């Protein structure tokens, strides 16, 4: 971006010229660069983009399913970009953008580039629109249909990004007692900033104050600060949840998971890959629960219920749902809405609506059909046509919800068996012939490949859970937990296919 801006500076200064760069191709359709694209459209008359593709991170393939390779043997895709300014374009007029895809093997791309120039390439003129101004073709023919649905952000008025600690290794641990002992030591330590940062290996960061946090807990019971947190898919840990020691506590959202029993959706606002950024929680959540911030896909929490600041005997939790949307759904399905589940055929409750949404967002057909829109903003969910459709989706969503919360998960006799005795230490991972090897001698047997490769957000839980525990010796409970994860991922894949088969 900086080099393109540098070249643009001289083109602007000279009031004309040609700027040509071979760059990575992320600026073509990344949401981060929409402002950059708009400036370039205003500056230049014509823009030519030859997209060389080859992004192995996105596992790019040719449109016909063939192998696509990078021209530079790197993981990031590339493009040839030619920006032309004649000085004859009217003020306020946007440039014409001409685009061409080049897929295939590396040698095929070399041959094409050697035998063609700007005149012989078959260019397609792009149609773009505000506010994204993509420099790559996008299919927005379904936009009106998609926008008829309701947005998660609209439906759940109280929502927000997950917790950001800025120093997970300090305030988060999978062992509750270990975390308590760490902060017991912290509490008894000298309150000098230099000492605390050095002793607990915590770097300084603007926006939080380690000394203030130390001061705040001096006369407090430490156990009151330790809370379970949904850290990664199927990986609940514990956090020392104190306002000055956690960089962003997001209390306006998270307090509703702490005040009483609750459940919430976790979804991303944007992503750069295929959309799969949806999960469920009963606890406060980490910002990177479904993906890392640098690659988008980070988790925003949508609590189903909200609690008053102070609970009195006559006050109850209320649904965190926009009244107008709920009324429209009630009208469509001809059922009465109730704040709590009544278990009859004449009404529906908040949990039923959450299940309906959860099933929709796990539909492969839905994800494929609206993939371009799902990359840009929070997902929109179609309104149900009738009660029959609503309850059918809700039934699938309920099954998925209970699985993902591990409420109905159990180790299976014929799946992820751990047959061989050993030291149970996770050393070097490998997947071969349905076996997940954790060291040279031990493995989990009968692991479906679909479970091993399955994504939730930006993570493959069957792989990540083990990688995060490398060089650790697994306990019996951890072995059983991993077996549950494999079962859940396998079942999730089956249920997602059933959703599309039924609709």
Steps between C-alpha positions, in 0.01 A plus 500: 500500500779742588685443172184546294431822692860612440466445126159666494654809662731555202225426244283760672786750516573459127126501413537185292688178449493124541557317826561124476567265791502129564367465854318261725133500402342555840410863421269390216214387720609538863252706699791682665602661170168640381616856569818436303302370203273805505800737495654312207170515310498877543866544406529288187311472170543129437612217725604157372512205743646166395427278800765227517327326795706221662395566858576177685363644825156509338569163333419651162422266214407553135130552419494148355651356820855471365811601691591868521862592573678819597740662255745587782483188721350701785176450693343839422326550166639760255376737233636726225351847536523779242362844588466754216444876540461720192371811671194507274254344744234730645520593868300260717483237228624155598747296299409208278630171642596215268556158651629156401547177700804280444472156660701183447837338548807718542643416158164570334494844658859565386406408143197728504700793635780447249265489201260783587499873563238752603351503149458124464359422843121456500384756755159514668374839608405490867179634644565624854294677762538692824618460764736210418608580140644151455772458235380145437170366364231443759155351459255737665190393304354351819553812709134605511393151598771475766414837652139392557630294790575636848853578615642349819609848603146630451334210680730507805519869612765423763802348332872558478844366433640239732751570776852610404756453777815622314690244710323163509792324663460728804124501565387173338571141598332165445568417865280690744721433802816600313338831403394562860853436628651726235288794613548419865873547432422812296290644782780450755766648269646847512267750333772660290430499126852402394505204738152374403569514126831322539391244759189390308648547152229741387582768245364851531201597289310823467153482648563290809689545824656205681554702819136607509397137457735397782351772722140404416535143630684570826201464729293273279428130482691376197266212418227754414704612198560154353244415232471230234553634148426347160851538367500289183248248360457223761774657710367666815762667721501738797564873502588744778225741400600834655441833325855633521683174431298399193540745215140489374250333731191591289291502818191641324464164324682251720324591824187331365686168491617554859175615662313177437439211265537608138596385155626693203602483138855578394538631144742704295432832338739449210724229361730443205433127451188292459255586777495251788532742791219393731505336842311490829587577862368509854796696633681826437706477182840583356518729195689232305258219584418437133796664328793735535455873465771528236307271266154622598248245619538613859212424733222742593269385779119515476349409840148359482393651832576822686495545876427819696795663676358399836280196538196536721248235584246621244751559220580236243726473201363624169572395148760705316290510184369789295126517548414586138690203357348258750153632419558450129615142557199438725274632225665279236479177697173581680638416844500700823840612635581431865801616700555149638440160345147364557537166318187518287416531131338842532802708599871541437770629734839675459687168507290374206593807296866456588480137383329606176784745432772254598374243250479753218855616559620139480335435166769444231255615232428823690874565546572442132201695369575811704878464534584846364266674745617291796854627448391863536281529809313306766285224347138556412255215555187443287165539671316166535210451260287304744505310829592172335817645350584681824475188716691286251796736501473546878522123551829482309626808685415347838697186416800705389481726806495211744787330319718812489444564869600134554169435672421195285857402410649174616797288393398238242616138507585502130646850473826663621599196706827532690617137492868498588653567841785749525598828659205688340730790408411714197822525302465496122156495340419308185181379332522184292258215423236639737750517786599817687852434623606701806847344529698218341302230682152628584204608293125555498354239265193516270500879466293612198694724263204739494541550876878545474463768228178662625506877550321709760589856418866525412596192703502126446412397858612137466848628416518821700397347832795259483747757363421733789605221738822394332759347736227444757394167650128446460288394794219247470248788503684674214507183291126464551446869417686459171289197414191714556637768267548246221145370546353851500688606185397184319135543600505870408610414147215248468239740637609781269444272203160397636397866527557547127336164416184612681487845343 
